[in-house]
């Protein structure tokens, strides 16, 4: 009788390649970079932005640069959230809301883009981005360390109570 040379397989629980916190941090960093680069593109080259990304209605460079300031502010807030976990949930909520509202705006004007396919592409890419941001928000909200206040995690705040060596009047 021939013995089997096969060893029995052991059940091995595999760990994920990246943790949820690392995934959220990377997603926030990517979203921050996207928002800041988009803001710079809009501010520096509004005509190129209009031609390549936003061919809806009449071009208005001033309004394009105004919109760039919103993207820049969200991008800078997200950049802070990369380093400060407590900022992640609020900034992802703000960015997710902005992407959702932006998606609705593109849905309303979906047939007004030129060429027409860009209206559909813009809407569906914004809607998909909204879903991805919602997923990051869900992961970030589930992270217990991010939901604790910075003072509770990093240091103790001075108490309003008198120091034990001082006497109350």
N, C-alpha and C positions, 0 to 999 in steps of 0.2 A: 504494500500500500504506500502510495506516495504522499508525503506530507506537503501541505500547502506552504509555500514560502511567503505567502501574504500575511502581513501583520494586521491585527485588528485595528480598525480606524478609531481613533479617539475623537470624541466630540470636542471640538474646539470652538469656544465663543470668540468670535472676531470682534475686535474693537474698531470703531469707525476711524477712517484715516484722519478726519478732522473733527473736533468737537463742535457742538452747536454754537458755543461762544466764539470759536475761531471763525466759523462760517459767517456768523452775524457780523463780526468785526471786518472780515474781508468784504462782505456785501456792502457794509456801510462805507468802507474806504472806496470801493468801486463807484458807488452812487455819489459820493462826495466828489471824486475826480470827474465823473461824467457831468455833474451839475456845474462845477467850476469851469471845465473846458467849454461846455455849451455857453456859459455866460460870457467867457472871453471871446468866443467865436461871434456871438451876437453883438457884443460891444465894439469889437475891433473891425468886423467886416459885416455890417448889417445887410448890405446888398447881397453878398455871397450867401449869407444865412437865408435870406428870403428866397433866393434862386434855388438853393439846394434843399432846404428843409421846409420853409414856410410859405409856399406860393398860394396864399389865400388872400383874395381881395387886393386892394391897392397897397403898395409898399409904403411904410412909414418908418424911416430910420429911427426917429425919436422914440416911437413906441416899442420898436424892437430893442433898443438900448434900455428903455424902462423895464421891459420884461427880463432883460439880462440881469438887472439888479436883484430880481426875485430869485432867479436861479443861483446867483452868486451868494445871496444870503443863506439859502437852503444848503448850498454846497459847503459854505464855511461852517455852518452849524453841524453838518454831518462830519466835517473834518475834525471838529472838536469831539464829536461822539466816538470817533475812532479810538481816542485816548481815554475818554471818560465814559465808562459803561453806563452811568446813570443818565446820560444824555441820549442814549440809543433809542429807548422806547419813545420819548417825546419827539425826537427828530424823525424817526421812521414814521410816526403817526402824521406829522406835518408833511413829510415828503409823500407818503401814501395818499393823503388827502389831496395834495396838489396834483399828483399824477391822475387820480380818479376824476377830479374836476376837469383837468386838461383833456382826459379821454372823452368825457361827455361833450366838451366844446368841439373836439374833432369829429365826434359822431354827428353832431348837429350840422357841421359844415363838410361832411364826408364827400359830397358830390361837387363841392366848389373849388377843389384843388385843380391845378393844371401842371402837369398832366393828371388825369383823373385817378390813376393808380396810386399816386402819392397820398391822396386823402384816405384811402383804405389802408395803406401801409402805415401811415401815421397813427390812425385810430387803433389798429390791432397791435402795433408795437407798444403804444402807450397803455393799452388795456392789459397786455401781457406783463409789462413792467409793473403795473399796479398790483397784479396778482403776486408777482415775485416779492415786491416790497411788503405786501401783507404777510407773506410767509416769513420774511425776515423779522417783521414786527412780532409775529406770533412766537418765533423762537426767542427773540430778545425779551419779550414779556415773561416767558417761562423761565428765564435765567434768574435765579434767586439773587445772585451777587449783584446784578445790575439794578434790581429793584430796591435794594437797600440804599439808604441815603449815603452820600459820600462821607458824612461825618461819622456815621455808624460803622462804616468799613475802615476808614483810614485813621480816624483819631476821635478822641472824646472831646466834645464841646464843653467849655467851662459851664458849670452849673450856676443857676441863680441862687442856689442855696448857699448859706454862709459856710465858710471854710470851717472844718471841725475845731480848729484852734481858736477861732474867734467866738466871742460870746454874743448872743443875741441881746438887744436892749431890753 
